[in-house]
Amino acid sequence: MAMRELVRQGVTWTIWDVRPTSVARLRLTGATEVLEGGWLCFESQGEKRRVVPIPEGWEAWSDDDLGSCLEGAEVHTRRRA
């Protein structure tokens, strides 16, 4: 798992790729099939976002490219049981 950090408008984002090891477990969470291939997670102190699928070569992207990806990332809210 690669990990990066990005600061945008005073907010520090930690970025990493999520690659599920158990599709069955992922399905138990109610996740859709589209997540089975993994996603790129952006997490700050107050928010999580994700990009599906994991963009090829994101680990080597410039901070500006990662910032653009962050802007287009879907805000993730945890499902409640």
NORQUIUR-V177860 format. One record per pair of residues at least 12 apart in sequence whose ideal C-beta (glycine too) atoms are under 6 Angstrom apart, sorted by sequence separation. I is the first residue (numbers start at 0). J is the second residue. D is the distance in whole Angstrom. If there is no record, write none. Layout:
BEGIN
i = {I	I}
j = {J	J}
d = {D	D}
END
This chain:
BEGIN
i = {2	22	38	39	0	1	0	36	37	33	50	18	17	17	50	16	17	48	49	15	48	49	14	48	41	47	12	13	12	41	10	16	29	1	5	7	5}
j = {15	35	51	53	15	16	16	52	53	51	68	37	37	38	72	39	40	72	73	40	74	75	41	75	69	75	41	42	43	72	43	53	78	58	62	66	65}
d = {4	5	5	5	6	6	6	5	5	6	6	4	6	5	5	6	5	4	6	6	5	5	5	6	5	4	5	5	5	5	5	5	6	4	6	5	5}
END
